Amino acid sequence: MKNRVSGAEALMLALKDAGTEILFGYPGGAALYIYDALFQQDAIKHILVRHEQAAVHAADGYARSSGKPGVVIVTSGPGATNAITGIATAFMDSIPLVVISGQVRAPLIGTDAFQETDMIGVSRPVVKHNFLVQKAEDIPDIISKAFYIATSGRPGPVVVDIPKDLTDSNHQLNYSFNKDVHIRSYQPQNEGHPGQIKRALKLLLESKQPVIYSGGGVISANASEELIELARILDFPVTNTLMGLGAYPASDDRFLGMLGMHGTYEANMAMHNSDLILAVGARFDDRITNDPAKFALKAKKIHIDIDPASIDKIIDVDVPIVGSTKIVLRKILNLLEKKKDKIDKKKIEPWHLKIKTWRKEHGLNHDLLEEKSSNSKILPQQVIQALYQETKGDAFVTSDVGQHQMFAAQYYKFEKPRRWINSGGLGTMGFGLPAAMGVQFAFPEATVACVTGEGSIQMCIQELSTCLQYGLPIKIINVNNAALGMVKQWQDMQYDGRLSQSTYQDSLPDFVKLAESYGHVGMKVKKYEELKSAMKECFKLTDKLVFLDIDVDPDEHVYPMLEASMSLADMHLDKKNKTW
Amino acid sequence: MQKVISLLMENQAGALSRVVGLFSQRGYNIDSLIVAPTSDSTVSRLTMTTHEDEKVVEQITKQVNKLIDVVKVKDLTGNNLIDRELLLIKLEVNTKNKSHLDKTNCSILSEEKSLYVAEFIGTSSEVDKVILSLQNCPLLEVVRTGVSAISSDEQIFSVKN
């Protein structure tokens, strides 16, 4: 016999049946029946954050690190609008989330009721899909569809907006959960066209100067293994986008580092001079291509992507393959297996040598940490290297947005997918700390570091309280240059050093005391000599949140840096040298 | 050149706003857009026209197709396209106007008091011509439906096919 339950109870049951173990949220008027049903069950754990934006970022960090969808509950009006930045962040990076928002009672919709916002309208441009629940009976089905849509095809956030009266006990329904969802208007293509795959194979075997350019799509489809196998069989060099770091082990000789705006010299040069680009789960965005009209003109291009709209959007490609990166790469590998004799690694040896020369000329200096700088100030890159050494390259690293993010992407050598958690597409300051919370909930025993700056951390600093409540031993590595570093860098380079609203030297909090007032450990590092030992001490405190506030050289810029509206080969190499 | 895109979408609250929202969100310029239910009550058919270039039209079809409520999209532009627009106009009753209306093949639907309401059905450019030749009458009100279109192809554009 089926259970008669309220809409709120049905919601809880459906979330559980959809596989939810943990919710991130914040209660409020329109969500009170939902929170009451939550109170009366124990299958799902709820994490109370301090701001709805953080709830979404935490669910996002949970999803990115674990591969499972993140789930959020917020109330109507300001609860819903506060969640929007988090939703937009997840949308830009194709992260699967289900966000439940309370809504005012159905008869009040459209009357400017207290805490009413048209969440369907407000969220529409930043969700994969959204649902306004019209009948309590629909709740289980809609939740099932929401999870299916969020996690299949190109993943993304789905909002389910539920009017308060549909969750009260007046609406009783027969609960049943149908996991097999069919939506006639939504059928993601996963398989890849066999003809196109064959054409791709031909190009792969012919190329003398190939590059594999892979992005977040490899991580979201768990295709890292296939990517590594392909690169090794063909002996192709690999570059990763900011979103794709970790999909290919950074310690491998074939790895070129990140490409694009702040990509390595060798990655950008290899792309620019290649005769074949195999793009896998990457979308040729503007931080990668620079001027699309000057992008890798000599290269044929193969593009594997689950989203047909990503193909030929910015760069026209020779072989488009719509499908899951995992499935398509596996199919290519299977075909290669039969054509092993056609693989000629010798043919690409000169190319590898060329890349080695580029790396030698202008590659990143991974021994910076061993060299004290002339002004004895700590370089931000040295902070990342110290972090890398101390965590042996095996931590989950979340980041905020700005210079510290780029330094982390350049200097922390990620060996595994889902270890590097950052807001790549939207570039959301304030992402790092709540995302780290989500990671720590997904992996309670893991080492989680949040690389941040004194600007970004203050955008979600209130979550230090959440960390206390749940005893999260996150290590906050605050790369403190007392300025909005990336803004300052652009102002230094392009606005004759007019630092418009990018510094605040005399108004920063004492982060050590701040951390302590939240019940955590705070540590300050000012001198280069203290860096390694402080890092060691910080990670020794395995059961504590440590806020490591490190003063760094405020004048350091992130290099290489592409010159706008030019090609991938046109880079600033440092403050004085450029390639063109 | 005018391009015509047709799409079938679930007849659900909010479906149209997703399509229209997408155009402004991605900066696509749409010349006309009409939508109405079909013989299948679960589906609405939407027809839009645009002068965007082929690359943009390809993006429009792909992006629209990604919307969960959209069942099918087709670029109907081509030789087998049959497109029609309905024009409704209002103008003063007098013999000069009557003869202009007759000359341009407009049918008079009503002749209340001192005003004609007339209609014309034709392609967009025919409608343009009618408006141009009547503009000095003068035309007091002009209402156009926007382009409705169907292909004479053997291939049927429906949810099932």
Interface residues (C-beta under 8 A of the other chain):
Chain A: I120 G121 R124 P125 K128 H129 L132 Q134 I149 I183 R184 S185 Y186 D307 P308 A309 D312 K313
Chain B: M9 E10 A13 G14 S17 R18 G21 Q25 K55 E58 Q59 K62 Q63 N65 K66 I68 D69 V70 V71 V159
